[in-house]
Amino acid sequence: MKVPYTWLSEFVELDGITPEEIAEQLSLRSVEATVETFGIDIDGVVFGKVVEVKEHPEDRRLNLLKVQVQEHLFVDVVTADKSVSKGDGVLVALPNAKVGNMCVTERKFGDVVSKGMLLSAQELGLEEKSEGVLKIKEEFKPGTDAREILGFGEKIIEIDITPNRGDMLSVRGVARDISAIFGLKKKEEEQESFSETGELSIEIRDKDCGRYRGVVIEGVKIGESPIEIKKRLWQCGIKVINNVVDITNYVMLRDGQPLHAFDLSKVNGGIVVRSAHKGEKLITLDGEEKELDEDILVIADREKPLAVAGVIGGLESGISEKTTSILLESAYFNPYRVRKASKKLGINTESSYRFERNVDIERVDKAQDYAVSLILKYAGGKVIAVRDIYPRKYEPKKVFLPQGKYIRYAGEPYKNEEVSRILNALEIPHEIMRCGVEVYVPSHRSFDITRDVDIIEEIMRIKGYGSYTSEVLKLPSFSKNPEDYEEKVRAYLRDRGFYEVINFSFEDGKLYNLLGLPLPEVEVINPLNPTQRYMRSTLITSLLRTAVYNDRNYNYDQAIFELGKVFNKEGEETRLGLLVKGRKKRTLKEELWTPYEFSEAIHGIFELLGIEPIIEREEERFLHPYISASLFVDDEKVGFFGKLHPEITKALELRGDVFIGEIKLEKVLSKVKKPTYRKVSKFPPVVRDIALIMDKEFNVNKLLIDIKSQLGDLLEEVRVFDVYTGEKVGEGKKSVAIRLVMRSAERSLKDEEVNELVRKLVEELERRYGIKLRA
């Protein structure tokens, strides 16, 4: 949310405190805040008054205007906006003026020279798209700098709200926190109020509407808003529409209460707040037709739905230029019900954003009354009816904070006067008692203050965490566990040049869709932001996001790993993820990572743990179909590795080949066996080389494991040193040359004995797999 610095001064005496100081203290004690400057860079743009309008003598599509830009200075300006008339206030960019990246010069239109340019809201960077010249109804002295009129150069405090702090989603709420943090005096405010009067039918049929107040105003005139309201909306990033709608948005930003105005002529028989009927449809203000169901709360009349409660209004009952009578709505809706409707319909609005985080049910009437007074002032009309339905009045929850519990958390007792000052500034009613403080939770904090620890947090954060005495953390020392295999894996990878990364466990679904993976099973109910919707089910997405970030920051050579948790409905699981790309960083020579070297690094992890995995072909769609493999231990898949599919590499805009892998480390570690001592043999080894012919698709890794199991302790080493495919071995076949190194710890092996072992081995392989000895 964006909060103009000068707007805060309506609620609190700022006493020379700078926006930067406010942002710093908010970040330390409340919510994350930054400071930015409003408006584009402009120079030579001034307020002008149109004193004469004529048609261009050569081009009927254009008008020639005479505009007063100083007390005694008038300039001719050509415009294509035919709606500009005599007496209009406009913003004129004079010759050699700068407007953002645009430089304005004199320009000829036929024989007429335009000595300036009238600017639109779009050209001034105020809106993404606008039609026509920006007109200003208010009177300013000709020549007044446009920056002064539009508020360009003003400091804007942008705050990032956490889901529990809906009370900060308004200028009033931010001012309240600033008042408490800096000890500033709040300003008294006088406001007109409107009592119940007239006839207006309002019926609440659903308990998720806690309060509904309607005001009928007749005789309004729809037009443009005053520049002060427009300026505030632009500063906060809200589009300007018309005076009535702009006022509802203005009050929402100021007081945190979303409002909605209906065209009364489109409302038949009063208001009904109810659950939607299954199959009901509503065309929303953005022009899209939405199908509703019973989960969605709607505002309806006696015939049809008019709006989705707390989310968006309907197009048919919206305010238009023809509107003369309005029904202004101010209400309180259950935050969970609004969020459910917002997610189901895929609509996020400023209104739903606030209702989801809870609005102040006790200020429903006060915010609406302020909006009514502005509408009467700027759109005219007369209040015909006011009706407030408030079935269950808000009753503050009592929360007692014992002094002893505060001491346990803060390390020191509190002072009664200080606590009372803090709670009064936060507008939290309370009573100081002999052994603690009893708080009556106000409606604007009912969403997040529920326990005594919440009161402790409020006191400590406003006082300032830096004001508390720090103590050195004392932890008992433990000897290092010699069987800490996770640390051994970390050390092994670091020794090979890998860097460990730590990523958030929260993810969105975009990468999962790109990789062809199912979305994670565990979804966060109320995520801090849309990119943290799921709890990750794989480490691969986290590593790819890290790789993309590094590539965009020109770190193309990467060898990273993460040892972290993934989540599913059954619980959580520890996994190891690896990613390499670019060059290996070595002391003497830098070479590109290859599939073989990545495979060697993967195999080294299992070798470290004393486990021999079986490697088979992998069919994950995000991996290269011919450069990928699965890892099995005891017939259970425990991981995979391979080259990232080129199409995905391209989609992620990653440079070069990317190799990724993931190991279910928790399962692998459960299969680790304690190492046993084996003495070094003093007898010589016996070496035999054999060439075996087998099917081309036969898994050689499986073959080696089988050979080890057959030859047992006599086999010291077995490895492949050649593979041949060709006419000599037949179509669909391959020849694999294997070296067997055998040695006994008790005696010297005889040639006849070794030959017999090899013969039996070959016979058994032929019996099991049809493998034959190559002649």
C-alpha positions in Angstrom: 0.0 0.0 0.0 1.2 3.5 -0.8 0.7 6.3 1.7 1.5 9.9 0.7 3.6 11.6 3.4 1.5 14.8 3.5 -1.8 12.8 3.8 -0.5 11.5 7.2 -0.5 15.0 8.5 -4.3 15.0 8.4 -4.3 12.6 11.3 -1.0 13.3 13.3 1.4 16.1 14.0 4.5 15.0 12.2 6.8 17.6 13.9 9.5 17.5 11.2 9.9 13.7 11.2 11.1 12.8 7.7 9.5 10.1 5.5 12.8 8.1 5.6 12.7 8.1 9.4 9.1 6.9 9.3 9.9 4.1 6.9 12.9 3.0 9.0 11.0 2.8 12.2 8.0 1.1 10.6 10.3 -1.5 9.2 11.9 -2.1 12.6 8.7 -2.1 14.6 5.6 -2.7 12.5 5.6 -3.5 8.7 8.3 -3.3 6.0 8.3 0.1 4.5 10.3 2.0 1.8 10.2 5.5 0.4 9.7 6.6 -3.2 9.1 9.9 -5.0 5.9 10.5 -6.8 5.7 11.6 -10.4 7.8 11.6 -13.5 10.5 14.2 -14.2 8.9 17.3 -15.7 10.1 20.8 -16.3 8.5 23.7 -18.1 4.9 22.4 -17.6 2.5 25.0 -16.2 -1.2 25.6 -15.5 -3.0 27.4 -18.3 -6.5 28.8 -18.9 -8.2 28.4 -22.2 -9.5 31.8 -23.3 -10.3 31.2 -26.9 -11.2 28.1 -29.1 -11.2 28.2 -32.9 -11.2 25.5 -35.6 -7.8 25.0 -37.3 -8.0 26.9 -40.6 -6.6 24.0 -42.6 -7.5 20.8 -40.7 -11.0 20.4 -39.3 -9.8 17.5 -37.1 -7.8 20.1 -35.0 -8.7 23.1 -32.8 -6.5 26.2 -32.3 -6.6 27.4 -28.7 -5.3 30.6 -27.1 -4.1 29.7 -23.6 -3.1 32.1 -20.9 0.1 30.8 -19.3 1.1 33.9 -17.3 -0.7 37.1 -16.2 0.2 38.8 -19.5 1.3 35.9 -21.7 -0.9 34.0 -24.1 0.2 31.2 -26.4 -1.3 29.5 -29.4 -1.7 25.7 -28.9 -3.0 23.2 -31.4 -4.9 20.2 -30.0 -6.8 17.2 -31.4 -9.1 17.0 -28.3 -12.3 18.7 -29.5 -13.7 18.5 -25.9 -11.5 21.3 -24.7 -13.6 24.5 -24.3 -13.2 28.1 -23.3 -12.6 28.4 -19.5 -11.0 25.0 -19.1 -7.9 24.7 -16.9 -5.2 22.7 -18.6 -1.5 21.7 -18.2 0.7 23.1 -20.9 4.1 21.9 -21.8 5.8 25.1 -23.2 8.6 24.9 -25.9 11.7 23.2 -24.6 9.8 21.6 -21.7 10.7 18.1 -20.5 8.0 15.5 -19.8 9.6 12.3 -18.7 11.7 11.2 -21.7 9.9 13.6 -24.1 11.2 17.0 -25.1 8.5 19.4 -26.3 9.3 21.9 -29.1 7.3 24.3 -31.3 5.5 22.4 -34.0 3.9 23.5 -37.3 0.4 22.3 -38.2 0.1 23.6 -41.8 0.8 27.3 -41.5 0.0 27.4 -37.8 2.8 27.1 -35.2 1.8 25.4 -31.9 3.8 26.9 -29.1 3.1 24.3 -26.6 1.4 21.0 -26.0 -1.6 20.2 -23.8 -0.9 17.0 -21.7 -3.0 14.0 -20.9 -2.9 11.9 -17.7 -1.2 9.2 -19.6 1.6 11.5 -20.9 2.1 12.7 -17.3 2.6 9.1 -16.2 -0.6 9.2 -14.0 -2.5 6.5 -15.7 -1.6 3.6 -18.1 -4.2 4.8 -20.6 -6.3 7.9 -20.9 -8.3 9.7 -23.5 -8.1 13.4 -24.1 -6.4 16.3 -22.3 -6.3 16.4 -18.5 -8.7 19.2 -17.5 -8.5 20.9 -14.1 -11.7 22.5 -12.7 -10.1 24.3 -9.8 -8.8 27.8 -10.2 -5.0 28.2 -10.2 -2.9 31.2 -11.1 -1.8 30.9 -14.8 1.8 29.8 -14.8 1.6 27.7 -11.6 4.1 24.9 -11.8 2.3 21.6 -12.7 4.5 19.8 -10.1 2.8 21.8 -7.3 -0.7 21.0 -8.7 -0.1 17.3 -9.2 2.1 16.8 -6.1 5.0 15.6 -8.1 8.1 15.2 -6.0 6.1 14.3 -2.9 7.5 11.4 -0.8 5.4 8.3 -0.8 5.8 5.6 1.9 5.1 2.2 0.5 4.4 -0.5 3.1 4.2 -4.3 2.6 1.4 -5.5 4.8 1.4 -8.9 6.6 -1.9 -10.8 6.4 -2.7 -10.1 10.1 -2.3 -6.3 10.0 -5.4 -5.3 8.1 -5.6 -2.3 10.4 -2.6 -0.8 8.5 -4.4 -0.8 5.2 -5.4 2.8 5.5 -3.8 6.2 6.0 -5.6 6.4 9.3 -4.1 3.1 10.4 -0.6 4.0 9.4 -0.9 7.3 11.2 -2.0 5.5 14.4 1.1 3.3 14.4 3.3 6.3 13.6 1.8 8.2 16.5 2.5 5.3 18.9 6.1 4.8 17.6 7.2 8.4 17.7 5.0 9.6 20.6 3.2 12.1 18.3 0.0 13.9 19.1 -3.1 13.0 17.0 -5.2 15.6 15.5 -8.9 16.1 16.4 -11.3 15.6 13.6 -14.8 16.9 13.1 -17.1 15.0 10.8 -20.7 15.2 9.8 -22.9 12.3 10.7 -26.2 11.1 9.2 -28.9 9.4 11.4 -31.3 6.8 10.2 -34.1 8.2 8.1 -36.4 7.5 5.2 -37.4 4.1 3.7 -34.8 1.6 2.5 -35.3 -2.2 2.5 -32.2 -4.1 3.6 -32.4 -7.9 4.4 -29.4 -9.9 5.7 -30.0 -13.6 5.1 -26.4 -14.8 5.7 -24.5 -14.6 9.0 -21.2 -13.9 7.2 -22.5 -10.3 6.7 -22.0 -8.8 10.2 -23.2 -5.3 9.3 -24.8 -3.6 6.3 -25.5 0.1 6.1 -27.1 1.8 3.1 -27.5 5.5 2.2 -29.7 6.7 -0.6 -28.7 10.0 -2.3 -30.9 11.5 -5.0 -30.1 14.3 -7.5 -26.3 13.6 -7.9 -24.5 14.7 -10.9 -21.8 12.4 -12.2 -18.7 14.2 -13.4 -15.0 14.6 -12.8 -13.5 14.6 -9.3 -11.6 17.6 -7.8 -7.9 17.6 -8.4 -7.1 16.9 -4.7 -9.0 13.6 -4.8 -7.5 12.7 -8.1 -4.0 13.5 -6.9 -4.4 11.2 -3.9 -5.7 8.4 -6.0 -2.9 8.7 -8.5 -0.3 8.8 -5.7 -1.7 5.6 -4.4 -1.9 3.9 -7.8 -5.6 4.0 -8.2 -7.3 4.8 -11.5 -9.6 7.8 -11.7 -13.1 7.1 -12.9 -15.7 9.7 -11.8 -16.5 11.8 -8.8 -18.7 9.2 -6.9 -16.5 6.2 -7.6 -13.4 8.2 -6.9 -14.8 9.3 -3.5 -15.5 5.7 -2.5 -11.9 4.7 -3.4 -10.5 7.9 -1.6 -12.3 7.0 1.6 -11.2 3.3 1.3 -7.6 4.5 1.2 -8.1 7.1 3.9 -10.1 5.0 6.4 -9.6 1.4 5.3 -13.4 0.8 4.7 -14.3 -0.4 1.2 -17.5 1.2 -0.1 -19.6 0.6 -3.2 -22.1 2.8 -5.0 -25.0 1.3 -6.9 -27.2 3.1 -9.5 -30.4 3.1 -7.6 -32.5 2.9 -10.7 -31.0 -0.6 -11.3 -31.9 -1.8 -7.9 -35.4 -3.4 -7.7 -37.0 -3.7 -4.3 -34.2 -3.0 -1.9 -31.1 -4.9 -0.9 -30.8 -8.6 0.0 -27.5 -10.0 1.3 -27.5 -13.8 0.7 -25.5 -16.7 -0.7 -25.6 -17.0 -4.4 -27.8 -19.6 -6.0 -26.0 -22.3 -8.0 -25.7 -21.4 -11.6 -26.5 -17.7 -11.1 -24.4 -15.4 -13.3 -23.1 -11.9 -12.9 -21.3 -9.6 -15.4 -18.7 -7.8 -13.2 -17.5 -4.2 -13.6 -14.5 -5.5 -15.6 -16.9 -6.9 -18.2 -16.5 -10.6 -17.5 -19.3 -13.0 -16.9 -18.9 -15.1 -13.7 -20.9 -18.1 -12.7 -21.7 -18.2 -9.0 -22.4 -20.9 -6.4 -23.5 -21.2 -2.8 -20.0 -20.5 -1.5 -20.1 -17.0 -2.8 -21.8 -14.2 -0.8 -23.7 -11.7 -3.0 -25.5 -8.4 -2.7 -28.7 -8.7 -4.6 -32.1 -7.1 -5.1 -35.4 -8.9 -5.2 -34.6 -10.4 -8.6 -30.9 -10.7 -9.3 -27.4 -10.4 -7.8 -25.9 -6.9 -8.0 -22.4 -7.6 -6.7 -20.0 -10.2 -5.2 -19.9 -9.1 -1.5 -16.5 -7.5 -0.7 -15.0 -8.4 -4.1 -16.5 -6.5 -7.1 -19.7 -4.9 -8.3 -21.8 -5.8 -11.2 -21.7 -3.9 -14.5 -25.4 -3.4 -14.8 -25.9 -1.6 -11.5 -22.6 0.4 -11.7 -22.4 4.2 -11.8 -22.6 5.8 -15.3 -23.0 9.3 -16.7 -26.8 8.8 -16.7 -26.9 8.0 -12.9 -28.9 10.5 -10.9 -29.6 8.5 -7.7 -27.2 6.2 -5.9 -27.3 3.6 -3.1 -24.0 3.8 -1.2 -23.0 0.6 0.6 -20.8 0.2 3.6 -20.6 -3.2 5.2 -18.6 -5.8 7.1 -18.1 -9.3 5.6 -16.5 -12.4 7.0 -12.8 -12.3 5.8 -12.7 -16.0 5.1 -15.9 -15.9 3.0 -14.5 -13.0 0.9 -11.2 -14.7 0.3 -13.0 -17.9 -0.8 -15.0 -16.0 -3.3 -12.0 -14.0 -4.5 -10.0 -17.2 -5.1 -12.8 -19.1 -6.7 -13.6 -16.3 -9.2 -10.0 -15.4 -9.8 -10.7 -11.7 -8.9 -8.4 -9.7 -6.7 -9.4 -6.1 -5.9 -8.4 -3.4 -3.5 -11.7 -4.1 -1.7 -11.2 -7.8 -1.4 -7.6 -7.3 -0.3 -8.9 -5.3 2.7 -12.0 -7.4 3.6 -9.7 -10.6 3.5 -7.6 -9.0 6.2 -10.5 -7.7 8.3 -12.0 -4.2 8.3 -13.2 -2.3 11.4 -16.8 -3.2 11.9 -17.3 -0.3 14.3 -16.2 2.3 11.7 -18.6 1.1 8.9 -20.9 4.1 9.6 -18.2 6.7 10.2 -16.3 6.0 7.0 -19.6 6.0 5.0 -20.7 9.3 6.6 -17.5 11.0 5.5 -18.0 9.6 1.9 -21.6 11.0 1.9 -20.4 14.4 2.9 -17.9 14.4 0.1 -20.5 13.2 -2.4 -22.9 16.0 -1.4 -20.0 18.5 -1.7 -18.7 17.4 -5.1 -21.6 15.6 -6.8 -24.5 17.4 -5.2 -27.8 15.7 -4.3 -29.7 15.1 -1.1 -29.8 12.2 1.4 -33.2 10.5 1.2 -32.7 7.4 3.4 -30.2 5.9 5.8 -30.5 2.4 7.1 -28.0 0.4 9.3 -28.5 -3.3 10.0 -26.1 -4.5 12.7 -27.5 -7.7 14.2 -24.7 -8.7 16.6 -22.9 -5.7 18.1 -19.2 -6.0 18.6 -18.2 -7.0 22.1 -14.5 -6.6 22.9 -12.6 -9.7 24.0 -10.8 -9.4 27.3 -7.2 -10.5 27.4 -5.2 -10.4 30.6 -1.4 -10.0 30.5 0.3 -11.0 33.8 3.4 -8.9 34.7 5.3 -12.2 35.3 4.7 -13.5 31.8 5.9 -10.2 30.3 9.1 -10.4 32.3 9.7 -14.0 31.0 9.5 -12.7 27.4 11.1 -9.3 27.7 13.6 -10.0 30.5 12.5 -6.9 32.5 9.3 -5.6 34.1 7.2 -2.9 32.4 6.3 0.5 33.7 2.5 1.1 34.0 2.7 4.7 32.6 4.7 3.5 29.6 2.3 0.6 28.8 -0.7 2.9 29.2 0.9 5.4 26.8 1.6 2.8 24.2 -1.9 1.2 24.4 -3.6 4.6 24.3 -1.7 5.6 21.2 -2.7 2.3 19.5 -6.3 3.0 20.6 -6.5 -0.2 22.6 -8.7 0.2 25.7 -7.1 -1.3 28.9 -7.0 -1.3 32.6 -3.8 -1.4 34.7 -4.1 -3.8 37.6 -1.8 -4.7 40.5 -0.4 -7.8 38.9 -0.8 -7.1 35.2 -2.9 -5.3 32.5 -6.3 -6.3 31.2 -6.9 -5.3 27.6 -10.3 -4.9 25.8 -9.5 -5.8 22.2 -10.8 -3.1 19.9 -12.6 -3.9 16.7 -9.8 -2.6 14.5 -7.4 -5.2 16.1 -9.8 -8.1 16.5 -8.2 -10.1 13.8 -4.7 -10.3 15.3 -4.9 -9.7 19.0 -6.2 -12.8 20.6 -3.7 -13.8 23.4 -1.5 -12.2 26.0 1.6 -12.8 23.9 0.0 -10.5 21.3 -0.1 -7.7 23.9 3.5 -8.4 24.7 4.4 -8.0 21.1 2.6 -4.7 20.8 4.4 -3.3 23.9 7.8 -4.5 22.8 7.6 -3.4 19.2 6.4 0.1 20.0 9.0 0.5 22.8 11.6 -0.7 20.3 13.4 -4.1 20.4 16.7 -2.2 20.5 15.8 -0.8 23.9 15.9 -4.2 25.6 19.1 -5.5 27.1 20.7 -8.2 25.0 22.3 -11.3 26.6 24.7 -13.8 25.1 22.9 -17.0 24.2 24.1 -19.9 26.2 23.8 -23.3 24.7 25.1 -26.6 26.0 28.0 -28.1 23.9 27.7 -31.5 22.4 30.3 -33.7 20.8 30.1 -34.2 17.1 28.2 -37.2 16.0 30.6 -39.4 14.0 27.5 -40.8 12.1 26.2 -37.4 11.0 25.8 -38.5 7.3 24.1 -35.3 6.2 27.2 -33.3 7.3 29.4 -35.9 5.5 27.4 -35.3 2.3 27.7 -31.6 2.7 31.5 -31.8 3.2 31.8 -34.1 0.2 30.0 -31.7 -2.1 31.8 -28.7 -0.8 35.1 -30.5 -1.5 34.0 -31.0 -5.1 33.4 -27.3 -5.5 29.6 -27.2 -4.8 28.0 -24.3 -2.9 25.2 -24.9 -0.5 22.0 -22.8 -1.0 19.0 -22.4 1.3 15.7 -21.5 -0.4 12.2 -20.8 1.0 9.9 -23.8 1.2 7.0 -21.7 -0.2 6.4 -21.9 -4.0 3.9 -20.9 -6.7 2.7 -23.2 -9.3 4.3 -21.7 -12.4 7.5 -23.8 -12.5 5.6 -27.0 -11.7 3.4 -26.4 -14.7 6.5 -25.7 -16.9 8.2 -28.9 -15.7 5.1 -31.0 -16.1 5.0 -31.8 -12.4 1.8 -32.1 -10.4 1.1 -29.1 -8.1 2.2 -29.6 -4.5 -0.4 -31.3 -2.3 0.1 -28.9 0.7 -1.4 -25.4 0.1 -1.0 -22.5 2.4 -4.4 -21.2 3.5 -3.4 -17.5 3.7 -0.1 -17.0 2.0 1.9 -13.8 2.5 1.9 -13.2 -1.2 0.7 -15.2 -4.3 4.2 -16.5 -5.1 4.2 -18.4 -1.7 1.0 -20.4 -2.2 2.3 -24.0 -1.9 4.7 -25.9 0.3 7.3 -27.4 -2.2 7.2 -31.1 -3.1 10.6 -31.1 -4.8 13.9 -29.2 -4.5 14.3 -29.0 -8.3 12.1 -25.9 -8.6 13.9 -24.1 -5.9 17.3 -24.8 -7.5 16.1 -23.7 -10.9 14.8 -20.5 -9.5 18.2 -19.9 -7.9 19.9 -20.7 -11.2 17.7 -18.2 -13.1 18.5 -15.5 -10.5 22.2 -16.2 -10.8 22.1 -16.1 -14.6 20.3 -12.8 -14.6 23.1 -11.5 -12.4 25.8 -12.8 -14.8 26.8 -15.8 -12.6 26.7 -18.3 -15.4 29.0 -21.0 -13.8 27.1 -22.7 -11.0 27.5 -25.8 -8.9 24.9 -25.7 -6.1 23.2 -28.1 -3.8 20.4 -27.9 -1.3 19.7 -30.3 1.6 16.2 -29.4 2.7 12.6 -30.5 3.3 9.9 -31.2 0.9 6.2 -31.6 1.9 3.2 -33.8 1.1 0.0 -34.8 2.8 1.8 -37.5 4.8 4.3 -35.1 6.2 7.8 -33.9 5.3 10.9 -35.5 3.9 14.6 -34.6 3.7 16.0 -34.6 0.2 19.2 -33.6 -1.6 19.0 -31.5 -4.7 21.9 -30.7 -7.0 22.4 -28.4 -10.0 25.4 -27.7 -12.2 26.0 -25.6 -15.3 28.7 -23.8 -17.1 32.4 -24.4 -16.1 33.8 -26.3 -13.1 35.9 -23.9 -11.0 39.3 -25.6 -10.4 42.7 -24.3 -9.4 44.6 -24.9 -12.6 42.0 -25.5 -15.3 38.4 -24.7 -15.9 36.3 -27.2 -17.9 32.6 -27.4 -18.7 30.5 -29.8 -16.6 29.7 -32.9 -18.6 27.0 -35.6 -18.0 29.8 -38.1 -17.0 31.3 -35.8 -14.3 27.9 -35.0 -12.9 27.1 -38.7 -12.8 30.4 -39.3 -11.0 29.5 -36.7 -8.4 26.1 -38.4 -7.8 27.7 -41.8 -7.6 30.3 -40.5 -5.1 27.5 -39.6 -2.7 26.3 -43.2 -2.6 29.9 -44.5 -2.4 30.5 -42.2 0.6 27.5 -43.9 2.3 28.6 -47.4 1.3 25.6 -48.0 -0.9 25.6 -49.3 -4.5 22.6 -47.9 -6.4 21.1 -49.5 -9.6 20.9 -47.0 -12.4 18.1 -47.2 -14.9 16.6 -45.0 -17.6 14.5 -42.0 -16.4 11.4 -40.8 -18.2 10.7 -37.4 -16.5 9.5 -35.1 -19.2 11.6 -32.2 -17.9 14.8 -34.2 -18.5 16.6 -34.9 -21.7 15.2 -38.2 -23.0 18.7 -39.7 -23.7 20.7 -38.1 -20.9 18.8 -39.0 -17.7 18.7 -41.9 -15.2 16.8 -43.1 -12.2 18.5 -44.3 -9.0 17.3 -47.5 -7.2 18.3 -49.1 -3.9 16.7 -52.4 -2.9 14.2 -52.1 -5.8 13.0 -48.7 -4.5 13.4 -45.5 -6.5 15.5 -43.0 -4.4 16.3 -40.4 -6.9 17.1 -39.3 -10.5 19.6 -37.1 -12.4 20.2 -35.9 -15.9 20.3 -33.0 -18.3 17.5 -30.4 -18.2 15.4 -30.6 -21.3 16.6 -28.0 -23.9 13.1 -26.6 -24.3 12.8 -25.9 -20.6 16.3 -24.5 -20.5 15.2 -22.1 -23.3 12.0 -21.2 -21.6 13.9 -20.3 -18.4 16.4 -18.3 -20.5 19.3 -20.2 -18.9 22.7 -20.2 -20.7 24.3 -23.5 -21.6 23.6 -27.1 -20.5 22.0 -27.6 -17.1 22.3 -30.8 -15.1 20.0 -31.5 -12.2 19.4 -34.3 -9.8 17.5 -35.1 -6.6 18.0 -37.8 -4.0 15.6 -38.9 -1.4 18.3 -38.7 1.3 16.1 -39.7 4.2 15.3 -43.0 2.5 18.9 -43.6 1.4 20.2 -42.9 4.9 17.8 -45.4 6.3 19.6 -48.1 4.2 23.1 -47.2 5.4 24.8 -50.0 7.2 27.6 -49.6 9.7 31.0 -50.1 8.1 32.9 -53.2 9.1 36.6 -53.7 9.4 38.5 -55.6 6.7 42.2 -56.1 7.0 44.5 -55.4 4.0 45.5 -58.6 2.2 49.3 -59.3 1.9 48.7 -61.7 -1.0 48.9 -60.7 -4.6 45.7 -60.0 -6.7 44.6 -62.1 -9.7 43.2 -60.1 -12.7 40.8 -61.5 -15.3 39.3 -59.6 -18.3 36.2 -60.9 -19.8 34.0 -59.6 -22.7 30.3 -60.4 -22.4 27.7 -60.1 -25.1 24.2 -59.0 -24.0 21.1 -57.1 -25.2 21.8 -53.5 -26.0 19.3 -52.2 -23.5 20.6 -54.4 -20.6 21.5 -52.4 -17.5 25.3 -52.8 -17.0 25.1 -51.3 -13.5 22.7 -54.2 -12.5 25.2 -56.6 -14.0 28.1 -55.4 -11.9 26.0 -55.6 -8.7 25.1 -59.2 -9.6 28.8 -60.1 -10.2 29.7 -58.7 -6.8 27.1 -60.8 -5.1 28.2 -64.0 -6.8 32.0 -63.6 -6.2 31.6 -62.3 -2.7 34.6 -61.3 -0.6 37.1 -62.6 -3.1 36.2 -59.8 -5.5 38.2 -56.7 -4.7 37.2 -54.6 -7.8 35.0 -54.9 -10.8 34.8 -52.2 -13.5 33.9 -51.7 -17.2 36.7 -50.7 -19.4 35.2 -51.0 -22.9 31.8 -51.2 -24.6 31.4 -52.2 -28.3 28.4 -52.2 -30.6 28.7 -53.3 -34.2 28.3 -56.0 -36.8 30.6 -58.4 -35.0 28.3 -58.8 -32.0 25.0 -58.7 -33.9 22.1 -56.3 -34.3 20.6 -55.2 -30.9 23.6 -56.5 -29.0 26.6 -55.0 -27.2 29.9 -56.3 -26.0 30.9 -55.1 -22.5 34.5 -55.7 -21.4 34.8 -56.1 -17.6 37.9 -56.3 -15.5 37.7 -58.6 -12.4 40.3 -58.1 -9.6 40.3 -61.0 -7.1 42.3 -61.4 -3.9 42.1 -63.5 -0.8 43.0 -62.3 2.7 44.1 -65.8 3.7 46.2 -67.2 0.9 47.4 -66.8 -2.7 44.8 -67.7 -5.3 45.7 -70.3 -7.9 45.0 -69.7 -11.6 42.9 -72.9 -11.8 40.7 -71.8 -8.9 40.1 -68.3 -10.4 39.4 -69.8 -13.9 36.8 -72.0 -12.3 35.1 -69.1 -10.5 35.0 -67.1 -13.8 33.5 -70.1 -15.6 30.8 -70.6 -13.1 30.1 -66.8 -13.1 29.6 -66.8 -16.9 27.4 -69.9 -16.8 25.2 -68.3 -14.1 24.9 -65.0 -16.1 23.9 -66.9 -19.2 21.3 -68.8 -17.2 19.8 -65.7 -15.6 20.1 -63.1 -18.3 21.1 -64.9 -21.5 24.5 -63.2 -21.4 27.3 -65.0 -23.2 31.1 -64.9 -23.2 32.4 -63.3 -26.3 34.8 -65.6 -28.2 
